[in-house]
């Protein structure tokens, strides 16, 4: 189940963060990703996470999901889809990576990144 104290601390850290609103752009992107990525059904919540990040053009969406989202191998396919759609792909990182980058400065050639059109 996980560590209840760690969960409580994570919840405390995100309190007050503005929530992004669901919209038609996210629905459209999620459908495209669902059809083209062909990720396993258990990754169903991962697709909207990427759709929100792209639709709202977030620079550094955070995730602890390294199976599908913060994974240099699997993120290549959404990058290719977004390039075809003329959409930017954010650099998807784990909280640890973002904190490391803030402490040591940005690294070039990050996985998953695509140039903004």
Biopython code that builds the backbone (N, CA, C, O; Angstrom):
import numpy as np
from Bio.PDB.StructureBuilder import StructureBuilder

atoms = [
    (1, "UNK", "N", (0.814, -1.192, 0.000)),
    (1, "UNK", "CA", (0.000, 0.000, 0.000)),
    (1, "UNK", "C", (0.855, 1.252, 0.000)),
    (1, "UNK", "O", (0.432, 2.275, -0.539)),
    (2, "UNK", "N", (2.007, 1.209, 0.568)),
    (2, "UNK", "CA", (2.830, 2.400, 0.628)),
    (2, "UNK", "C", (2.896, 2.949, 2.047)),
    (2, "UNK", "O", (2.158, 2.524, 2.935)),
    (3, "UNK", "N", (3.770, 3.874, 2.227)),
    (3, "UNK", "CA", (4.011, 4.477, 3.528)),
    (3, "UNK", "C", (3.019, 5.619, 3.751)),
    (3, "UNK", "O", (3.077, 6.625, 3.044)),
    (4, "UNK", "N", (2.101, 5.483, 4.732)),
    (4, "UNK", "CA", (1.103, 6.536, 4.980)),
    (4, "UNK", "C", (1.727, 7.892, 5.309)),
    (4, "UNK", "O", (1.201, 8.931, 4.911)),
    (5, "UNK", "N", (2.838, 7.882, 6.028)),
    (5, "UNK", "CA", (3.494, 9.136, 6.370)),
    (5, "UNK", "C", (4.063, 9.803, 5.121)),
    (5, "UNK", "O", (3.953, 11.018, 4.959)),
    (6, "UNK", "N", (4.668, 9.013, 4.243)),
    (6, "UNK", "CA", (5.199, 9.564, 2.986)),
    (6, "UNK", "C", (4.062, 10.115, 2.134)),
    (6, "UNK", "O", (4.207, 11.171, 1.518)),
    (7, "UNK", "N", (2.929, 9.409, 2.093)),
    (7, "UNK", "CA", (1.768, 9.893, 1.336)),
    (7, "UNK", "C", (1.274, 11.215, 1.914)),
    (7, "UNK", "O", (0.960, 12.139, 1.164)),
    (8, "UNK", "N", (1.205, 11.311, 3.225)),
    (8, "UNK", "CA", (0.759, 12.545, 3.878)),
    (8, "UNK", "C", (1.689, 13.705, 3.524)),
    (8, "UNK", "O", (1.225, 14.814, 3.260)),
    (9, "UNK", "N", (2.988, 13.454, 3.517)),
    (9, "UNK", "CA", (3.954, 14.501, 3.180)),
    (9, "UNK", "C", (3.820, 14.929, 1.722)),
    (9, "UNK", "O", (3.923, 16.117, 1.418)),
    (10, "UNK", "N", (3.589, 13.973, 0.813)),
    (10, "UNK", "CA", (3.395, 14.320, -0.603)),
    (10, "UNK", "C", (2.155, 15.185, -0.774)),
    (10, "UNK", "O", (2.174, 16.165, -1.519)),
    (11, "UNK", "N", (1.080, 14.823, -0.086)),
    (11, "UNK", "CA", (-0.159, 15.600, -0.175)),
    (11, "UNK", "C", (0.072, 17.012, 0.347)),
    (11, "UNK", "O", (-0.392, 17.982, -0.254)),
    (12, "UNK", "N", (0.775, 17.130, 1.442)),
    (12, "UNK", "CA", (1.056, 18.455, 1.999)),
    (12, "UNK", "C", (1.849, 19.314, 1.018)),
    (12, "UNK", "O", (1.615, 20.519, 0.919)),
    (13, "UNK", "N", (2.780, 18.706, 0.297)),
    (13, "UNK", "CA", (3.614, 19.447, -0.657)),
    (13, "UNK", "C", (2.817, 20.002, -1.831)),
    (13, "UNK", "O", (3.183, 21.041, -2.381)),
    (14, "UNK", "N", (1.743, 19.337, -2.224)),
    (14, "UNK", "CA", (0.994, 19.785, -3.402)),
    (14, "UNK", "C", (-0.233, 20.622, -3.059)),
    (14, "UNK", "O", (-0.927, 21.097, -3.958)),
    (15, "UNK", "N", (-0.505, 20.805, -1.785)),
    (15, "UNK", "CA", (-1.632, 21.654, -1.395)),
    (15, "UNK", "C", (-1.413, 23.064, -1.928)),
    (15, "UNK", "O", (-0.319, 23.619, -1.829)),
    (16, "UNK", "N", (-2.462, 23.624, -2.486)),
    (16, "UNK", "CA", (-2.382, 24.985, -2.991)),
    (16, "UNK", "C", (-1.929, 25.099, -4.432)),
    (16, "UNK", "O", (-1.928, 26.196, -4.990)),
    (17, "UNK", "N", (-1.541, 23.985, -5.050)),
    (17, "UNK", "CA", (-1.160, 24.034, -6.457)),
    (17, "UNK", "C", (-2.431, 24.158, -7.296)),
    (17, "UNK", "O", (-3.406, 23.441, -7.073)),
    (18, "UNK", "N", (-2.409, 25.069, -8.254)),
    (18, "UNK", "CA", (-3.563, 25.302, -9.117)),
    (18, "UNK", "C", (-3.834, 24.062, -9.964)),
    (18, "UNK", "O", (-2.918, 23.502, -10.567)),
    (19, "UNK", "N", (-5.089, 23.639, -10.006)),
    (19, "UNK", "CA", (-5.481, 22.500, -10.821)),
    (19, "UNK", "C", (-5.788, 22.947, -12.239)),
    (19, "UNK", "O", (-6.386, 24.003, -12.444)),
    (20, "UNK", "N", (-5.384, 22.153, -13.214)),
    (20, "UNK", "CA", (-5.671, 22.447, -14.611)),
    (20, "UNK", "C", (-7.032, 21.884, -14.974)),
    (20, "UNK", "O", (-7.386, 20.787, -14.542)),
    (21, "UNK", "N", (-7.790, 22.618, -15.757)),
    (21, "UNK", "CA", (-9.146, 22.211, -16.120)),
    (21, "UNK", "C", (-9.141, 21.291, -17.337)),
    (21, "UNK", "O", (-8.406, 21.505, -18.301)),
    (22, "UNK", "N", (-9.971, 20.276, -17.265)),
    (22, "UNK", "CA", (-10.160, 19.356, -18.383)),
    (22, "UNK", "C", (-10.841, 20.115, -19.511)),
    (22, "UNK", "O", (-11.746, 20.907, -19.250)),
    (23, "UNK", "N", (-10.428, 19.894, -20.774)),
    (23, "UNK", "CA", (-11.054, 20.574, -21.901)),
    (23, "UNK", "C", (-11.039, 19.695, -23.150)),
    (23, "UNK", "O", (-10.511, 18.584, -23.121)),
    (24, "UNK", "N", (-11.618, 20.191, -24.247)),
    (24, "UNK", "CA", (-11.719, 19.419, -25.492)),
    (24, "UNK", "C", (-10.351, 19.098, -26.091)),
    (24, "UNK", "O", (-10.171, 18.033, -26.681)),
    (25, "UNK", "N", (-9.391, 20.003, -25.948)),
    (25, "UNK", "CA", (-8.048, 19.760, -26.471)),
    (25, "UNK", "C", (-7.430, 18.533, -25.809)),
    (25, "UNK", "O", (-6.797, 17.711, -26.473)),
    (26, "UNK", "N", (-7.616, 18.418, -24.509)),
    (26, "UNK", "CA", (-7.081, 17.256, -23.780)),
    (26, "UNK", "C", (-7.765, 15.979, -24.243)),
    (26, "UNK", "O", (-7.108, 14.954, -24.429)),
    (27, "UNK", "N", (-9.077, 16.033, -24.430)),
    (27, "UNK", "CA", (-9.815, 14.864, -24.917)),
    (27, "UNK", "C", (-9.281, 14.420, -26.274)),
    (27, "UNK", "O", (-9.050, 13.231, -26.495)),
    (28, "UNK", "N", (-9.086, 15.376, -27.183)),
    (28, "UNK", "CA", (-8.590, 15.060, -28.526)),
    (28, "UNK", "C", (-7.193, 14.462, -28.463)),
    (28, "UNK", "O", (-6.925, 13.435, -29.086)),
    (29, "UNK", "N", (-6.300, 15.104, -27.708)),
    (29, "UNK", "CA", (-4.939, 14.575, -27.579)),
    (29, "UNK", "C", (-4.948, 13.177, -26.967)),
    (29, "UNK", "O", (-4.238, 12.291, -27.443)),
    (30, "UNK", "N", (-5.735, 12.972, -25.929)),
    (30, "UNK", "CA", (-5.791, 11.662, -25.277)),
    (30, "UNK", "C", (-6.260, 10.589, -26.248)),
    (30, "UNK", "O", (-5.736, 9.475, -26.238)),
    (31, "UNK", "N", (-7.233, 10.908, -27.081)),
    (31, "UNK", "CA", (-7.712, 9.919, -28.074)),
    (31, "UNK", "C", (-6.629, 9.585, -29.087)),
    (31, "UNK", "O", (-6.445, 8.421, -29.443)),
    (32, "UNK", "N", (-5.915, 10.600, -29.552)),
    (32, "UNK", "CA", (-4.820, 10.360, -30.498)),
    (32, "UNK", "C", (-3.766, 9.476, -29.852)),
    (32, "UNK", "O", (-3.321, 8.497, -30.449)),
    (33, "UNK", "N", (-3.363, 9.822, -28.623)),
    (33, "UNK", "CA", (-2.353, 9.028, -27.934)),
    (33, "UNK", "C", (-2.839, 7.598, -27.705)),
    (33, "UNK", "O", (-2.089, 6.644, -27.912)),
    (34, "UNK", "N", (-4.085, 7.450, -27.282)),
    (34, "UNK", "CA", (-4.646, 6.117, -27.020)),
    (34, "UNK", "C", (-4.549, 5.241, -28.277)),
    (34, "UNK", "O", (-4.151, 4.078, -28.200)),
    (35, "UNK", "N", (-4.914, 5.808, -29.426)),
    (35, "UNK", "CA", (-4.888, 5.050, -30.680)),
    (35, "UNK", "C", (-3.473, 4.740, -31.144)),
    (35, "UNK", "O", (-3.188, 3.632, -31.599)),
    (36, "UNK", "N", (-2.595, 5.719, -31.026)),
    (36, "UNK", "CA", (-1.276, 5.573, -31.636)),
    (36, "UNK", "C", (-0.208, 4.978, -30.726)),
    (36, "UNK", "O", (0.708, 4.311, -31.207)),
    (37, "UNK", "N", (-0.312, 5.209, -29.420)),
    (37, "UNK", "CA", (0.716, 4.697, -28.522)),
    (37, "UNK", "C", (0.571, 3.209, -28.271)),
    (37, "UNK", "O", (1.562, 2.492, -28.139)),
    (38, "UNK", "N", (-0.667, 2.750, -28.207)),
    (38, "UNK", "CA", (-0.961, 1.345, -27.940)),
    (38, "UNK", "C", (-0.229, 0.852, -26.689)),
    (38, "UNK", "O", (0.339, -0.240, -26.675)),
    (39, "UNK", "N", (-0.256, 1.676, -25.647)),
    (39, "UNK", "CA", (0.286, 1.259, -24.368)),
    (39, "UNK", "C", (-0.669, 0.256, -23.749)),
    (39, "UNK", "O", (-1.844, 0.229, -24.114)),
    (40, "UNK", "N", (-0.204, -0.566, -22.827)),
    (40, "UNK", "CA", (-1.086, -1.558, -22.205)),
    (40, "UNK", "C", (-2.226, -0.892, -21.431)),
    (40, "UNK", "O", (-2.086, 0.240, -20.968)),
    (41, "UNK", "N", (-3.356, -1.596, -21.292)),
    (41, "UNK", "CA", (-4.515, -1.016, -20.590)),
    (41, "UNK", "C", (-4.197, -0.490, -19.188)),
    (41, "UNK", "O", (-4.799, 0.487, -18.744)),
    (42, "UNK", "N", (-3.262, -1.126, -18.492)),
    (42, "UNK", "CA", (-2.939, -0.674, -17.127)),
    (42, "UNK", "C", (-2.314, 0.722, -17.112)),
    (42, "UNK", "O", (-2.189, 1.330, -16.049)),
    (43, "UNK", "N", (-1.921, 1.233, -18.279)),
    (43, "UNK", "CA", (-1.322, 2.567, -18.341)),
    (43, "UNK", "C", (-2.354, 3.630, -18.724)),
    (43, "UNK", "O", (-1.986, 4.722, -19.156)),
    (44, "UNK", "N", (-3.628, 3.320, -18.569)),
    (44, "UNK", "CA", (-4.707, 4.217, -18.974)),
    (44, "UNK", "C", (-4.659, 5.597, -18.353)),
    (44, "UNK", "O", (-5.065, 6.566, -18.994)),
    (45, "UNK", "N", (-4.174, 5.718, -17.125)),
    (45, "UNK", "CA", (-4.086, 7.033, -16.490)),
    (45, "UNK", "C", (-2.870, 7.828, -16.955)),
    (45, "UNK", "O", (-2.786, 9.030, -16.704)),
    (46, "UNK", "N", (-1.934, 7.174, -17.624)),
    (46, "UNK", "CA", (-0.730, 7.852, -18.086)),
    (46, "UNK", "C", (-1.014, 8.760, -19.284)),
    (46, "UNK", "O", (-0.414, 9.826, -19.418)),
    (47, "UNK", "N", (-1.915, 8.336, -20.137)),
    (47, "UNK", "CA", (-2.207, 9.085, -21.358)),
    (47, "UNK", "C", (-2.783, 10.469, -21.044)),
    (47, "UNK", "O", (-2.302, 11.452, -21.609)),
    (48, "UNK", "N", (-3.788, 10.594, -20.174)),
    (48, "UNK", "CA", (-4.264, 11.947, -19.849)),
    (48, "UNK", "C", (-3.175, 12.819, -19.203)),
    (48, "UNK", "O", (-3.156, 14.033, -19.406)),
    (49, "UNK", "N", (-2.291, 12.218, -18.444)),
    (49, "UNK", "CA", (-1.195, 12.972, -17.822)),
    (49, "UNK", "C", (-0.375, 13.666, -18.918)),
    (49, "UNK", "O", (-0.064, 14.852, -18.807)),
    (50, "UNK", "N", (-0.031, 12.930, -19.964)),
    (50, "UNK", "CA", (0.730, 13.507, -21.072)),
    (50, "UNK", "C", (-0.121, 14.532, -21.819)),
    (50, "UNK", "O", (0.374, 15.602, -22.174)),
    (51, "UNK", "N", (-1.406, 14.214, -22.063)),
    (51, "UNK", "CA", (-2.291, 15.134, -22.789)),
    (51, "UNK", "C", (-2.407, 16.476, -22.056)),
    (51, "UNK", "O", (-2.345, 17.530, -22.689)),
    (52, "UNK", "N", (-2.574, 16.446, -20.736)),
    (52, "UNK", "CA", (-2.642, 17.688, -19.958)),
    (52, "UNK", "C", (-1.344, 18.477, -20.106)),
    (52, "UNK", "O", (-1.373, 19.691, -20.308)),
    (53, "UNK", "N", (-0.210, 17.790, -20.007)),
    (53, "UNK", "CA", (1.091, 18.456, -20.084)),
    (53, "UNK", "C", (1.291, 19.141, -21.425)),
    (53, "UNK", "O", (1.821, 20.251, -21.490)),
    (54, "UNK", "N", (0.869, 18.481, -22.488)),
    (54, "UNK", "CA", (1.024, 19.043, -23.830)),
    (54, "UNK", "C", (0.022, 20.176, -24.056)),
    (54, "UNK", "O", (0.394, 21.244, -24.542)),
    (55, "UNK", "N", (-1.242, 19.950, -23.708)),
    (55, "UNK", "CA", (-2.284, 20.953, -23.944)),
    (55, "UNK", "C", (-1.989, 22.257, -23.205)),
    (55, "UNK", "O", (-2.244, 23.340, -23.733)),
    (56, "UNK", "N", (-1.456, 22.160, -21.990)),
    (56, "UNK", "CA", (-1.178, 23.353, -21.203)),
    (56, "UNK", "C", (0.276, 23.819, -21.332)),
    (56, "UNK", "O", (0.711, 24.740, -20.641)),
    (57, "UNK", "N", (1.016, 23.160, -22.235)),
    (57, "UNK", "CA", (2.405, 23.510, -22.525)),
    (57, "UNK", "C", (3.237, 23.710, -21.260)),
    (57, "UNK", "O", (3.894, 24.736, -21.086)),
    (58, "UNK", "N", (3.194, 22.719, -20.392)),
    (58, "UNK", "CA", (3.994, 22.743, -19.169)),
    (58, "UNK", "C", (5.449, 22.469, -19.535)),
    (58, "UNK", "O", (5.720, 21.616, -20.381)),
    (59, "UNK", "N", (6.373, 23.166, -18.921)),
    (59, "UNK", "CA", (7.792, 22.966, -19.196)),
    (59, "UNK", "C", (8.314, 21.674, -18.582)),
    (59, "UNK", "O", (9.038, 20.916, -19.228)),
    (60, "UNK", "N", (7.939, 21.427, -17.319)),
    (60, "UNK", "CA", (8.464, 20.291, -16.588)),
    (60, "UNK", "C", (7.363, 19.590, -15.789)),
    (60, "UNK", "O", (7.306, 19.741, -14.569)),
    (61, "UNK", "N", (6.488, 18.825, -16.451)),
    (61, "UNK", "CA", (5.522, 18.059, -15.660)),
    (61, "UNK", "C", (6.261, 17.009, -14.835)),
    (61, "UNK", "O", (7.225, 16.399, -15.298)),
    (62, "UNK", "N", (5.795, 16.814, -13.617)),
    (62, "UNK", "CA", (6.444, 15.887, -12.693)),
    (62, "UNK", "C", (5.656, 14.597, -12.584)),
    (62, "UNK", "O", (4.426, 14.605, -12.601)),
    (63, "UNK", "N", (6.365, 13.499, -12.472)),
    (63, "UNK", "CA", (5.726, 12.212, -12.247)),
    (63, "UNK", "C", (6.700, 11.280, -11.566)),
    (63, "UNK", "O", (7.915, 11.391, -11.731)),
    (64, "UNK", "N", (6.148, 10.361, -10.798)),
    (64, "UNK", "CA", (6.950, 9.264, -10.258)),
    (64, "UNK", "C", (6.751, 8.023, -11.116)),
    (64, "UNK", "O", (7.299, 6.968, -10.794)),
    (65, "UNK", "N", (5.991, 8.115, -12.185)),
    (65, "UNK", "CA", (5.712, 6.977, -13.055)),
    (65, "UNK", "C", (6.842, 6.832, -14.071)),
    (65, "UNK", "O", (6.872, 7.527, -15.086)),
    (66, "UNK", "N", (7.755, 5.933, -13.788)),
    (66, "UNK", "CA", (8.890, 5.715, -14.679)),
    (66, "UNK", "C", (8.642, 4.573, -15.664)),
    (66, "UNK", "O", (9.482, 4.308, -16.524)),
    (67, "UNK", "N", (7.507, 3.901, -15.549)),
    (67, "UNK", "CA", (7.197, 2.816, -16.475)),
    (67, "UNK", "C", (6.815, 3.351, -17.846)),
    (67, "UNK", "O", (7.228, 2.791, -18.861)),
    (68, "UNK", "N", (6.030, 4.428, -17.893)),
    (68, "UNK", "CA", (5.570, 4.935, -19.183)),
    (68, "UNK", "C", (5.852, 6.408, -19.406)),
    (68, "UNK", "O", (6.100, 6.821, -20.538)),
    (69, "UNK", "N", (5.820, 7.203, -18.359)),
    (69, "UNK", "CA", (5.881, 8.648, -18.576)),
    (69, "UNK", "C", (7.311, 9.173, -18.496)),
    (69, "UNK", "O", (7.812, 9.721, -19.478)),
    (70, "UNK", "N", (7.972, 9.023, -17.371)),
    (70, "UNK", "CA", (9.353, 9.507, -17.205)),
    (70, "UNK", "C", (10.311, 8.395, -17.599)),
    (70, "UNK", "O", (11.100, 7.914, -16.785)),
    (71, "UNK", "N", (10.228, 8.003, -18.845)),
    (71, "UNK", "CA", (11.004, 6.881, -19.341)),
    (71, "UNK", "C", (11.539, 7.277, -20.710)),
    (71, "UNK", "O", (10.762, 7.496, -21.640)),
    (72, "UNK", "N", (12.833, 7.368, -20.840)),
    (72, "UNK", "CA", (13.453, 7.815, -22.082)),
    (72, "UNK", "C", (13.090, 6.994, -23.296)),
    (72, "UNK", "O", (13.056, 7.521, -24.408)),
    (73, "UNK", "N", (12.819, 5.725, -23.113)),
    (73, "UNK", "CA", (12.468, 4.867, -24.255)),
    (73, "UNK", "C", (11.023, 5.081, -24.691)),
    (73, "UNK", "O", (10.758, 5.270, -25.878)),
    (74, "UNK", "N", (10.095, 5.054, -23.751)),
    (74, "UNK", "CA", (8.682, 5.134, -24.126)),
    (74, "UNK", "C", (8.245, 6.544, -24.507)),
    (74, "UNK", "O", (7.255, 6.692, -25.224)),
    (75, "UNK", "N", (8.935, 7.574, -24.061)),
    (75, "UNK", "CA", (8.511, 8.938, -24.372)),
    (75, "UNK", "C", (8.830, 9.303, -25.818)),
    (75, "UNK", "O", (8.309, 10.299, -26.321)),
    (76, "UNK", "N", (9.654, 8.541, -26.487)),
    (76, "UNK", "CA", (9.980, 8.840, -27.884)),
    (76, "UNK", "C", (8.740, 8.835, -28.772)),
    (76, "UNK", "O", (8.629, 9.656, -29.683)),
    (77, "UNK", "N", (7.825, 7.934, -28.520)),
    (77, "UNK", "CA", (6.630, 7.844, -29.364)),
    (77, "UNK", "C", (5.719, 9.057, -29.192)),
    (77, "UNK", "O", (5.273, 9.607, -30.199)),
    (78, "UNK", "N", (5.416, 9.508, -27.961)),
    (78, "UNK", "CA", (4.633, 10.744, -27.856)),
    (78, "UNK", "C", (5.342, 11.950, -28.463)),
    (78, "UNK", "O", (4.687, 12.838, -29.006)),
    (79, "UNK", "N", (6.681, 11.996, -28.378)),
    (79, "UNK", "CA", (7.426, 13.097, -28.989)),
    (79, "UNK", "C", (7.185, 13.101, -30.491)),
    (79, "UNK", "O", (6.939, 14.157, -31.073)),
    (80, "UNK", "N", (7.252, 11.932, -31.130)),
    (80, "UNK", "CA", (7.030, 11.837, -32.573)),
    (80, "UNK", "C", (5.603, 12.252, -32.945)),
    (80, "UNK", "O", (5.395, 12.940, -33.945)),
    (81, "UNK", "N", (4.632, 11.836, -32.145)),
    (81, "UNK", "CA", (3.234, 12.216, -32.396)),
    (81, "UNK", "C", (3.086, 13.731, -32.283)),
    (81, "UNK", "O", (2.469, 14.361, -33.142)),
    (82, "UNK", "N", (3.643, 14.312, -31.235)),
    (82, "UNK", "CA", (3.524, 15.749, -31.033)),
    (82, "UNK", "C", (4.217, 16.538, -32.129)),
    (82, "UNK", "O", (3.724, 17.588, -32.540)),
    (83, "UNK", "N", (5.338, 16.056, -32.601)),
    (83, "UNK", "CA", (6.015, 16.741, -33.708)),
    (83, "UNK", "C", (5.122, 16.737, -34.945)),
    (83, "UNK", "O", (5.006, 17.751, -35.633)),
    (84, "UNK", "N", (4.495, 15.605, -35.225)),
    (84, "UNK", "CA", (3.585, 15.510, -36.368)),
    (84, "UNK", "C", (2.393, 16.452, -36.210)),
    (84, "UNK", "O", (1.914, 17.019, -37.192)),
    (85, "UNK", "N", (1.911, 16.621, -34.969)),
    (85, "UNK", "CA", (0.769, 17.490, -34.686)),
    (85, "UNK", "C", (1.176, 18.963, -34.539)),
    (85, "UNK", "O", (0.318, 19.833, -34.397)),
    (86, "UNK", "N", (2.483, 19.237, -34.575)),
    (86, "UNK", "CA", (2.954, 20.603, -34.391)),
    (86, "UNK", "C", (2.824, 21.081, -32.956)),
    (86, "UNK", "O", (2.669, 22.275, -32.697)),
    (87, "UNK", "N", (2.889, 20.138, -32.028)),
    (87, "UNK", "CA", (2.736, 20.461, -30.601)),
    (87, "UNK", "C", (4.077, 20.282, -29.897)),
    (87, "UNK", "O", (4.850, 19.389, -30.243)),
    (88, "UNK", "N", (4.350, 21.124, -28.917)),
    (88, "UNK", "CA", (5.576, 20.930, -28.139)),
    (88, "UNK", "C", (5.418, 19.751, -27.183)),
    (88, "UNK", "O", (4.316, 19.449, -26.727)),
    (89, "UNK", "N", (6.515, 19.104, -26.893)),
    (89, "UNK", "CA", (6.517, 18.043, -25.888)),
    (89, "UNK", "C", (7.326, 18.528, -24.704)),
    (89, "UNK", "O", (8.494, 18.886, -24.855)),
    (90, "UNK", "N", (6.725, 18.545, -23.536)),
    (90, "UNK", "CA", (7.481, 18.993, -22.364)),
    (90, "UNK", "C", (8.537, 17.972, -21.968)),
    (90, "UNK", "O", (8.474, 16.810, -22.369)),
    (91, "UNK", "N", (9.494, 18.412, -21.187)),
    (91, "UNK", "CA", (10.490, 17.517, -20.618)),
    (91, "UNK", "C", (9.856, 16.932, -19.359)),
    (91, "UNK", "O", (9.688, 17.627, -18.357)),
    (92, "UNK", "N", (9.512, 15.670, -19.421)),
    (92, "UNK", "CA", (8.833, 15.017, -18.308)),
    (92, "UNK", "C", (9.891, 14.456, -17.367)),
    (92, "UNK", "O", (10.748, 13.672, -17.775)),
    (93, "UNK", "N", (9.821, 14.865, -16.109)),
    (93, "UNK", "CA", (10.856, 14.502, -15.147)),
    (93, "UNK", "C", (10.246, 13.985, -13.850)),
    (93, "UNK", "O", (9.070, 14.204, -13.558)),
    (94, "UNK", "N", (11.068, 13.304, -13.096)),
    (94, "UNK", "CA", (10.685, 12.938, -11.732)),
    (94, "UNK", "C", (11.003, 14.138, -10.837)),
    (94, "UNK", "O", (11.829, 14.974, -11.202)),
    (95, "UNK", "N", (10.364, 14.234, -9.682)),
    (95, "UNK", "CA", (10.695, 15.347, -8.772)),
    (95, "UNK", "C", (12.183, 15.392, -8.438)),
    (95, "UNK", "O", (12.752, 16.474, -8.298)),
    (96, "UNK", "N", (12.810, 14.241, -8.310)),
    (96, "UNK", "CA", (14.234, 14.201, -7.988)),
    (96, "UNK", "C", (15.059, 14.839, -9.103)),
    (96, "UNK", "O", (16.011, 15.570, -8.832)),
    (97, "UNK", "N", (14.691, 14.559, -10.379)),
    (97, "UNK", "CA", (15.419, 15.146, -11.500)),
    (97, "UNK", "C", (15.278, 16.663, -11.518)),
    (97, "UNK", "O", (16.249, 17.376, -11.772)),
    (98, "UNK", "N", (14.070, 17.158, -11.249)),
    (98, "UNK", "CA", (13.856, 18.601, -11.255)),
    (98, "UNK", "C", (14.657, 19.261, -10.142)),
    (98, "UNK", "O", (15.270, 20.308, -10.353)),
    (99, "UNK", "N", (14.656, 18.661, -8.970)),
    (99, "UNK", "CA", (15.430, 19.223, -7.860)),
    (99, "UNK", "C", (16.922, 19.205, -8.169)),
    (99, "UNK", "O", (17.643, 20.144, -7.831)),
    (100, "UNK", "N", (17.381, 18.135, -8.809)),
    (100, "UNK", "CA", (18.790, 18.046, -9.188)),
    (100, "UNK", "C", (19.135, 19.135, -10.201)),
    (100, "UNK", "O", (20.188, 19.766, -10.109)),
    (101, "UNK", "N", (18.243, 19.350, -11.168)),
    (101, "UNK", "CA", (18.481, 20.363, -12.183)),
    (101, "UNK", "C", (18.508, 21.761, -11.566)),
    (101, "UNK", "O", (19.319, 22.602, -11.955)),
    (102, "UNK", "N", (17.620, 22.001, -10.604)),
    (102, "UNK", "CA", (17.606, 23.303, -9.940)),
    (102, "UNK", "C", (18.898, 23.522, -9.162)),
    (102, "UNK", "O", (19.402, 24.643, -9.089)),
    (103, "UNK", "N", (19.426, 22.464, -8.588)),
    (103, "UNK", "CA", (20.642, 22.581, -7.783)),
    (103, "UNK", "C", (21.898, 22.712, -8.643)),
    (103, "UNK", "O", (22.837, 23.416, -8.272)),
    (104, "UNK", "N", (21.913, 22.027, -9.804)),
    (104, "UNK", "CA", (23.139, 21.954, -10.603)),
    (104, "UNK", "C", (23.036, 22.604, -11.972)),
    (104, "UNK", "O", (24.018, 22.617, -12.713)),
    (105, "UNK", "N", (21.887, 23.140, -12.329)),
    (105, "UNK", "CA", (21.708, 23.759, -13.641)),
    (105, "UNK", "C", (21.217, 22.751, -14.660)),
    (105, "UNK", "O", (21.348, 21.544, -14.453)),
    (106, "UNK", "N", (20.648, 23.237, -15.767)),
    (106, "UNK", "CA", (20.083, 22.346, -16.779)),
    (106, "UNK", "C", (21.149, 21.542, -17.490)),
    (106, "UNK", "O", (22.284, 21.981, -17.674)),
    (107, "UNK", "N", (20.739, 20.344, -17.883)),
    (107, "UNK", "CA", (21.596, 19.476, -18.686)),
    (107, "UNK", "C", (21.091, 19.536, -20.113)),
    (107, "UNK", "O", (19.881, 19.597, -20.334)),
    (108, "UNK", "N", (21.975, 19.519, -21.071)),
    (108, "UNK", "CA", (21.533, 19.536, -22.464)),
    (108, "UNK", "C", (21.235, 18.118, -22.912)),
    (108, "UNK", "O", (21.721, 17.148, -22.331)),
    (109, "UNK", "N", (20.415, 18.015, -23.970)),
    (109, "UNK", "CA", (20.108, 16.713, -24.540)),
    (109, "UNK", "C", (19.217, 15.859, -23.677)),
    (109, "UNK", "O", (19.331, 14.633, -23.698)),
    (110, "UNK", "N", (18.331, 16.474, -22.917)),
    (110, "UNK", "CA", (17.436, 15.710, -22.040)),
    (110, "UNK", "C", (16.569, 14.784, -22.863)),
    (110, "UNK", "O", (16.135, 15.143, -23.958)),
    (111, "UNK", "N", (16.316, 13.608, -22.353)),
    (111, "UNK", "CA", (15.441, 12.674, -23.024)),
    (111, "UNK", "C", (14.017, 13.206, -23.032)),
    (111, "UNK", "O", (13.594, 13.892, -22.102)),
    (112, "UNK", "N", (13.291, 12.888, -24.076)),
    (112, "UNK", "CA", (11.890, 13.245, -24.130)),
    (112, "UNK", "C", (11.636, 14.668, -24.579)),
    (112, "UNK", "O", (10.485, 15.033, -24.820)),
    (113, "UNK", "N", (12.659, 15.473, -24.697)),
    (113, "UNK", "CA", (12.398, 16.848, -25.056)),
    (113, "UNK", "C", (12.328, 17.001, -26.557)),
    (113, "UNK", "O", (12.984, 16.281, -27.310)),
    (114, "UNK", "N", (11.538, 17.930, -26.963)),
    (114, "UNK", "CA", (11.446, 18.260, -28.382)),
    (114, "UNK", "C", (11.422, 19.765, -28.489)),
    (114, "UNK", "O", (10.886, 20.447, -27.616)),
    (115, "UNK", "N", (11.997, 20.284, -29.550)),
    (115, "UNK", "CA", (12.004, 21.744, -29.678)),
    (115, "UNK", "C", (10.590, 22.288, -29.835)),
    (115, "UNK", "O", (9.737, 21.666, -30.468)),
    (116, "UNK", "N", (10.359, 23.442, -29.258)),
    (116, "UNK", "CA", (9.074, 24.104, -29.438)),
    (116, "UNK", "C", (9.033, 24.664, -30.848)),
    (116, "UNK", "O", (10.008, 25.253, -31.314)),
    (117, "UNK", "N", (7.896, 24.480, -31.537)),
    (117, "UNK", "CA", (7.818, 25.001, -32.920)),
    (117, "UNK", "C", (7.885, 26.512, -32.951)),
    (117, "UNK", "O", (7.833, 27.111, -34.025)),
]
sb = StructureBuilder()
sb.init_structure("model")
sb.init_model(0)
sb.init_chain("A")
sb.init_seg("    ")
for serial, (resi, resn, name, xyz) in enumerate(atoms, 1):
    if name == "N":
        sb.init_residue(resn, " ", resi, " ")
    sb.init_atom(name, np.array(xyz, "f"), 0.0, 1.0, " ", f" {name:<3s}", serial, name[0])
structure = sb.get_structure()
